């Protein structure tokens, strides 16, 4: 299925995960400038530096995926999304298991925060099932549905709640693209170049496979940021994607 994102080169939809300390994140951003378009800021970096780190990367021309995975009562999540959008974030996340009212509140907050910032409303994406989780882990927390059914159910709830899309593993991307249609964001962590270590990821694919299955954006962390030469690692992924016609 053709998507709304196909006109954007795949390399410009690779999000580099800066799950590290601020000094390392800034050093990596210095190296990746003019190569990467997106940087992902997660809890480790944001809890240390706060909105200032988002604003700094925005000033330098990066797009920022602020991955804080909101999950609280609707009032709190609305305020969190408003603050995140007001910092200039281009994409924010929440857990879909927080439910419809919580996701609707996040969308309201994102709209209000963007108005304060004076920019576009950030993409709002819901975590379906963490890519580190296996079927056994789902069972441990009381979810009896098979993985693909749980992911699909949460994705449909996210779409019904009016948010922009979902986060899911690349293994579920093709089914989700069929369910959610061509305009939905489908962001896939758990992406590893061929031969890379899996780390703590359970459901993985290569960058090209993830895009071919329908991902709008992919998240890659350690294979780039822990490489001896992060720029060379990023450029190798970009070259692989270009060779695949993506």
C-alpha positions in Angstrom: 0.0 0.0 0.0 1.3 3.5 -0.9 1.5 5.8 2.1 1.4 9.5 2.7 5.1 9.3 3.6 6.5 7.7 0.5 7.4 11.0 -1.0 9.9 11.6 1.8 13.3 9.7 1.4 13.5 6.9 3.8 16.8 8.2 5.2 14.9 11.3 6.4 12.5 9.1 8.3 15.3 7.3 10.4 15.1 8.5 14.0 18.4 8.3 15.9 17.7 7.4 19.5 19.8 9.4 21.9 19.3 7.2 24.9 22.3 8.6 26.7 23.7 11.4 28.9 23.5 14.9 27.6 27.2 15.4 26.8 27.2 12.2 24.6 23.9 13.3 23.0 25.3 16.7 22.1 28.4 15.1 20.7 26.4 12.8 18.6 24.2 15.6 17.3 27.3 17.5 16.4 28.4 14.5 14.3 25.1 13.7 12.8 24.2 17.3 11.7 23.6 17.4 7.9 23.2 13.6 8.0 20.2 12.8 10.2 16.9 14.6 10.2 15.3 13.1 13.3 16.7 12.7 16.9 14.8 10.8 19.5 14.9 12.0 23.1 13.8 9.5 25.7 13.4 9.5 29.4 17.1 9.2 30.2 18.1 12.4 28.4 14.9 14.4 29.1 14.7 13.7 32.8 18.3 15.1 33.0 17.9 18.1 30.8 14.2 18.9 30.4 12.7 21.0 27.7 15.9 22.9 27.1 17.4 19.9 25.2 14.4 19.8 22.9 14.7 23.5 22.2 18.4 23.3 21.5 18.1 20.5 19.0 15.2 22.3 17.3 17.3 25.5 17.0 20.0 23.4 15.3 17.5 22.2 12.6 16.7 18.7 13.8 13.2 17.3 14.1 12.6 15.9 17.6 10.8 12.8 18.6 10.1 13.2 22.3 9.5 9.7 23.5 8.2 10.0 27.1 5.4 7.4 26.8 2.7 9.3 28.8 0.5 7.1 30.9 -1.6 8.7 33.7 -5.0 10.1 34.3 -6.3 12.2 31.4 -5.8 15.6 33.2 -2.1 14.9 33.8 -1.5 13.6 30.3 -3.2 16.6 28.7 -0.9 18.9 30.6 2.2 16.8 29.8 1.3 16.8 26.1 0.8 20.5 26.2 4.2 21.1 27.8 5.9 18.7 25.3 4.3 20.4 22.3 5.1 23.9 23.7 8.8 22.8 23.8 8.8 22.3 20.1 8.7 18.5 19.9 7.6 17.2 16.5 6.3 13.9 17.8 5.2 12.6 21.2 4.2 9.3 22.6 1.7 7.8 25.0 0.7 4.3 26.1 -2.5 3.2 24.4 -3.4 1.1 27.4 -4.2 4.4 29.1 -7.4 4.3 27.2 -9.5 6.5 24.9 -10.1 9.4 27.3 -6.4 9.6 28.0 -5.4 9.6 24.3 -8.1 12.2 23.5 -6.7 14.4 26.3 -3.2 14.0 24.9 -4.4 15.2 21.5 -6.0 18.2 23.1 -2.9 19.0 25.0 -0.8 18.7 21.8 -3.0 21.1 20.0 -2.9 23.7 22.8 0.9 23.4 23.3 1.5 23.8 19.5 -0.5 27.0 19.6 1.7 28.3 22.5 4.8 27.4 20.6 3.6 28.8 17.3 4.3 25.7 15.3 2.5 22.7 13.9 0.8 20.2 16.1 3.2 17.3 16.8 2.4 13.9 15.6 0.8 11.9 18.5 1.6 8.2 18.5 0.5 5.5 20.9 2.6 2.6 22.1 0.8 -0.6 21.3 3.1 -3.3 22.9 6.7 -2.5 23.8 9.1 -4.0 21.3 11.1 -5.6 24.2 8.0 -7.7 25.2 7.4 -11.2 24.1 4.2 -13.3 24.2 5.2 -14.7 27.5 5.7 -11.2 29.0 2.2 -10.3 27.9 0.8 -13.3 29.7 2.7 -12.4 32.8 0.8 -9.1 33.0 -2.6 -10.7 32.4 -3.1 -10.2 28.6 -4.3 -13.4 27.0 -4.7 -12.3 23.4 -1.9 -13.3 20.9 0.6 -10.5 20.3 -0.7 -9.5 16.9 -4.3 -9.3 18.1 -3.3 -7.2 21.1 -1.3 -4.8 18.9 -4.1 -4.5 16.3 -6.7 -3.9 19.0 -4.7 -1.1 20.6 -3.9 0.4 17.2 -7.6 0.6 16.3 -8.3 2.2 19.7 -5.6 4.8 19.1 -7.1 5.6 15.7 -10.6 5.9 17.1 -9.2 8.2 19.8 -8.1 10.7 17.1 -4.3 10.5 17.6 -1.9 10.4 14.6 -0.7 6.8 14.8 1.1 4.1 16.7 4.4 2.7 17.8 4.8 -1.0 17.1 7.4 -3.5 16.1 8.3 -3.9 12.4 6.8 -7.4 12.6 3.3 -5.9 12.9 3.8 -3.0 10.5 2.3 -4.6 7.4 -0.9 -5.6 9.2 -1.2 -2.2 10.9 -0.8 -0.4 7.6 -3.7 -2.4 6.2 -5.8 -1.6 9.3 -4.9 2.1 9.8 -4.6 3.2 6.1 -2.1 5.2 4.2 -2.1 8.4 6.4 -1.3 6.9 9.9 2.1 7.2 11.5 3.6 3.8 12.1 6.8 4.2 14.0 8.9 1.1 14.5 11.6 0.6 17.1 13.3 -2.8 17.2 15.1 -2.0 13.9 18.6 -3.5 13.5 20.9 -3.5 10.5 21.8 -7.0 9.3 24.3 -8.6 11.8 23.7 -6.1 14.6 23.2 -7.3 18.1 19.5 -7.5 19.3 20.1 -5.9 22.7 16.9 -5.9 24.7 14.6 -6.1 21.6 12.5 -9.2 20.9 10.7 -8.3 17.7 13.0 -6.9 15.1 13.7 -6.3 11.4 16.2 -4.6 9.2 15.7 -0.9 8.2 14.6 -1.8 4.6 12.3 -4.6 5.9 10.6 -2.2 8.3 9.9 0.4 5.6 8.8 -2.2 3.1 6.3 -3.5 5.6 4.7 -0.1 5.9 6.5 1.8 8.6 6.4 5.6 8.3 9.4 6.1 10.5 12.0 3.8 12.1 14.0 4.2 15.3 17.6 3.1 15.5 19.8 3.6 18.6 22.7 1.5 19.6 23.8 0.3 16.1 24.4 4.0 15.3 25.2 5.7 18.6 27.5 2.9 19.9 29.3 2.5 16.5 33.0 3.5 16.3 31.9 6.0 13.7 28.2 7.0 14.1 28.1 9.0 10.9 29.5 6.1 8.9 26.9 3.8 10.5 24.1 6.2 9.7 25.3 6.7 6.1 25.6 2.9 5.6 21.9 2.6 6.6 21.0 5.4 4.3 22.9 3.8 1.4 21.2 0.5 2.1 17.8 2.1 2.0 18.6 4.0 -1.2 19.9 0.8 -2.8 16.5 -0.8 -2.0 14.7 2.1 -3.7 13.4 3.6 -0.5 
